Amino acid sequence: MMPKPVFETLVEQHSRELFGYLWRLLGDEADARDGLQETFLRAFRAYGRLRTFDHLRAWLYKVATNTARSQLARNHRHSLQTGGLLESHPSSEKGVEVQVVERTQLAAVRQAVQALPERQRAALLLRKYQELEYAEIAAALGCTESAARANVYQALKRLRAIFQDED
């Protein structure tokens, strides 16, 4: 068992990535900021009860995922908002037509990811956007590593099917 890291160090190391994850899950910057504060408050309260410190990053993602679920339920939201899933940075070198097409495509991807089942959506975001390993995803979502792989696979399969149908 490794020594207990200082909690403030965890906050410094993981705030930015957890904020991005919460923003993608909740779809709103203000909700993500509230969710991040709540995540770290919950984590701080539970920190002293941890028995192992081997997978702290995955544990923080689990706390963040549960916080987002609670926040969505508290706000009586049954689906994610579409904003914030992917960011689009306009380029002055691209023509207006190209920028419009890119933004339309990003909106379609946001909508498709939003429509995924909750566990598949979370697994996909953790893998593709947060770049967690499958073992970390499993720990964060409270499932097996093979279930984490299956959820990412199924999410990608659904997204491919949606976008192949549009071609």
Kinemage of the C-alpha trace (Angstrom):
@kinemage 1
@onewidth
@group {chain A} dominant
@subgroup {mainchain}
@vectorlist {calphas} color= white
{ca met a 1} P 0.000 0.000 0.000
{ca met a 2} L 1.403 3.372 -0.966
{ca pro a 3} L 1.529 6.281 1.486
{ca lys a 4} L -1.469 8.562 1.805
{ca pro a 5} L -1.032 11.551 -0.533
{ca val a 6} L -2.023 15.004 0.615
{ca phe a 7} L -5.593 15.729 -0.484
{ca glu a 8} L -4.704 19.204 -1.758
{ca thr a 9} L -2.264 17.592 -4.186
{ca leu a 10} L -5.088 15.479 -5.613
{ca val a 11} L -7.195 18.578 -6.115
{ca glu a 12} L -4.362 20.350 -7.932
{ca gln a 13} L -3.545 17.330 -10.100
{ca his a 14} L -7.063 16.398 -11.164
{ca ser a 15} L -9.270 19.515 -11.081
{ca arg a 16} L -8.859 20.418 -14.723
{ca glu a 17} L -9.562 16.963 -16.151
{ca leu a 18} L -12.480 16.333 -13.782
{ca phe a 19} L -13.972 19.700 -14.725
{ca gly a 20} L -13.806 18.757 -18.415
{ca tyr a 21} L -15.422 15.402 -17.711
{ca leu a 22} L -18.216 16.986 -15.653
{ca trp a 23} L -18.786 19.643 -18.308
{ca arg a 24} L -19.241 16.941 -20.918
{ca leu a 25} L -21.591 14.949 -18.688
{ca leu a 26} L -23.650 17.883 -17.454
{ca gly a 27} L -23.503 20.025 -20.580
{ca asp a 28} L -23.201 23.321 -18.724
{ca glu a 29} L -20.176 25.200 -17.393
{ca ala a 30} L -21.879 26.468 -14.228
{ca asp a 31} L -23.233 22.996 -13.434
{ca ala a 32} L -19.767 21.551 -14.037
{ca arg a 33} L -18.204 24.044 -11.611
{ca asp a 34} L -20.811 23.177 -8.981
{ca gly a 35} L -20.282 19.489 -9.683
{ca leu a 36} L -16.518 19.825 -9.306
{ca gln a 37} L -16.900 21.505 -5.923
{ca glu a 38} L -19.362 18.842 -4.805
{ca thr a 39} L -17.069 16.085 -6.120
{ca phe a 40} L -14.128 17.325 -4.076
{ca leu a 41} L -16.323 17.886 -1.017
{ca arg a 42} L -17.593 14.300 -1.202
{ca ala a 43} L -14.092 13.013 -1.875
{ca phe a 44} L -12.669 14.932 1.073
{ca arg a 45} L -15.320 13.498 3.402
{ca ala a 46} L -14.567 9.939 2.238
{ca tyr a 47} L -10.807 10.316 1.887
{ca gly a 48} L -9.969 9.269 5.423
{ca arg a 49} L -11.925 6.021 5.012
{ca leu a 50} L -10.016 4.827 1.936
{ca arg a 51} L -8.139 1.590 2.504
{ca thr a 52} L -5.935 1.802 -0.558
{ca phe a 53} L -4.515 4.686 -2.531
{ca asp a 54} L -3.609 2.710 -5.655
{ca his a 55} L -6.330 4.057 -7.978
{ca leu a 56} L -7.054 7.551 -6.703
{ca arg a 57} L -7.658 8.996 -10.161
{ca ala a 58} L -10.253 6.343 -10.976
{ca trp a 59} L -11.820 6.813 -7.535
{ca leu a 60} L -12.150 10.564 -8.188
{ca tyr a 61} L -13.853 9.826 -11.513
{ca lys a 62} L -16.269 7.520 -9.714
{ca val a 63} L -17.083 10.273 -7.219
{ca ala a 64} L -17.496 12.742 -10.112
{ca thr a 65} L -19.773 10.355 -12.026
{ca asn a 66} L -21.977 9.807 -8.968
{ca thr a 67} L -22.042 13.544 -8.281
{ca ala a 68} L -23.166 14.234 -11.850
{ca arg a 69} L -25.919 11.621 -11.568
{ca ser a 70} L -27.141 13.192 -8.339
{ca gln a 71} L -26.990 16.660 -9.821
{ca leu a 72} L -28.973 15.626 -12.884
{ca ala a 73} L -31.608 13.958 -10.727
{ca arg a 74} L -31.765 16.950 -8.406
{ca asn a 75} L -32.309 19.272 -11.348
{ca his a 76} L -34.952 16.903 -12.771
{ca arg a 77} L -33.001 16.481 -15.965
{ca his a 78} L -33.575 13.318 -17.899
{ca ser a 79} L -31.126 13.995 -20.693
{ca leu a 80} L -27.884 15.859 -21.104
{ca gln a 81} L -27.747 19.252 -22.712
{ca thr a 82} L -25.893 19.368 -25.994
{ca gly a 83} L -23.299 22.050 -25.227
{ca gly a 84} L -19.774 21.425 -24.053
{ca leu a 85} L -19.281 17.873 -25.258
{ca leu a 86} L -16.816 18.834 -27.918
{ca glu a 87} L -15.252 22.197 -28.374
{ca ser a 88} L -15.021 23.917 -31.710
{ca his a 89} L -12.330 26.490 -32.228
{ca pro a 90} L -12.955 28.646 -35.277
{ca ser a 91} L -9.984 29.125 -37.538
{ca ser a 92} L -9.455 32.355 -39.398
{ca glu a 93} L -7.815 30.346 -42.190
{ca lys a 94} L -10.977 28.349 -42.908
{ca gly a 95} L -13.796 29.661 -44.992
{ca val a 96} L -17.209 30.334 -43.508
{ca glu a 97} L -18.693 27.376 -45.376
{ca val a 98} L -16.124 24.983 -43.912
{ca gln a 99} L -16.731 26.330 -40.399
{ca val a 100} L -20.494 25.924 -40.786
{ca val a 101} L -20.084 22.315 -41.971
{ca glu a 102} L -17.701 21.532 -39.071
{ca arg a 103} L -20.056 23.022 -36.487
{ca thr a 104} L -22.984 21.125 -37.954
{ca gln a 105} L -20.993 17.894 -37.779
{ca leu a 106} L -19.965 18.596 -34.164
{ca ala a 107} L -23.586 19.246 -33.226
{ca ala a 108} L -24.553 15.910 -34.784
{ca val a 109} L -21.828 14.112 -32.805
{ca arg a 110} L -22.938 15.835 -29.571
{ca gln a 111} L -26.513 14.769 -30.171
{ca ala a 112} L -25.520 11.183 -30.963
{ca val a 113} L -23.315 10.880 -27.867
{ca gln a 114} L -26.096 12.414 -25.773
{ca ala a 115} L -28.476 9.722 -26.990
{ca leu a 116} L -26.217 6.868 -25.809
{ca pro a 117} L -27.229 4.925 -22.702
{ca glu a 118} L -25.733 6.521 -19.567
{ca arg a 119} L -23.115 3.845 -18.853
{ca gln a 120} L -21.949 3.705 -22.483
{ca arg a 121} L -21.743 7.502 -22.638
{ca ala a 122} L -19.702 7.687 -19.423
{ca ala a 123} L -17.366 4.871 -20.515
{ca leu a 124} L -16.836 6.496 -23.918
{ca leu a 125} L -16.077 9.912 -22.394
{ca leu a 126} L -13.675 8.393 -19.872
{ca arg a 127} L -11.832 6.457 -22.581
{ca lys a 128} L -11.765 8.822 -25.551
{ca tyr a 129} L -11.760 12.241 -23.887
{ca gln a 130} L -10.229 11.633 -20.470
{ca glu a 131} L -7.886 8.914 -21.806
{ca leu a 132} L -8.365 6.532 -18.877
{ca glu a 133} L -7.261 2.917 -19.125
{ca tyr a 134} L -9.979 0.255 -19.027
{ca ala a 135} L -9.029 -0.733 -15.470
{ca glu a 136} L -9.530 2.881 -14.380
{ca ile a 137} L -12.856 3.085 -16.218
{ca ala a 138} L -13.983 -0.108 -14.501
{ca ala a 139} L -13.049 1.328 -11.106
{ca ala a 140} L -14.747 4.639 -11.903
{ca leu a 141} L -17.979 3.027 -13.079
{ca gly a 142} L -18.041 0.176 -10.572
{ca cys a 143} L -17.908 -2.592 -13.154
{ca thr a 144} L -15.456 -5.145 -14.483
{ca glu a 145} L -12.742 -4.282 -16.962
{ca ser a 146} L -14.463 -6.409 -19.603
{ca ala a 147} L -17.738 -4.537 -18.995
{ca ala a 148} L -15.889 -1.233 -19.405
{ca arg a 149} L -14.472 -2.459 -22.728
{ca ala a 150} L -17.899 -3.661 -23.812
{ca asn a 151} L -19.525 -0.323 -22.985
{ca val a 152} L -16.944 1.621 -24.996
{ca tyr a 153} L -17.240 -0.856 -27.865
{ca gln a 154} L -21.056 -0.683 -27.892
{ca ala a 155} L -20.983 3.125 -27.766
{ca leu a 156} L -18.592 3.303 -30.721
{ca lys a 157} L -20.622 0.691 -32.608
{ca arg a 158} L -23.813 2.753 -32.135
{ca leu a 159} L -22.088 5.962 -33.205
{ca arg a 160} L -20.634 4.303 -36.310
{ca ala a 161} L -24.062 2.953 -37.235
{ca ile a 162} L -25.645 6.384 -36.853
{ca phe a 163} L -23.073 8.090 -39.029
{ca gln a 164} L -22.895 5.318 -41.639
{ca asp a 165} L -26.653 5.637 -42.107
{ca glu a 166} L -26.223 9.345 -42.856
{ca asp a 167} L -23.713 8.771 -45.677
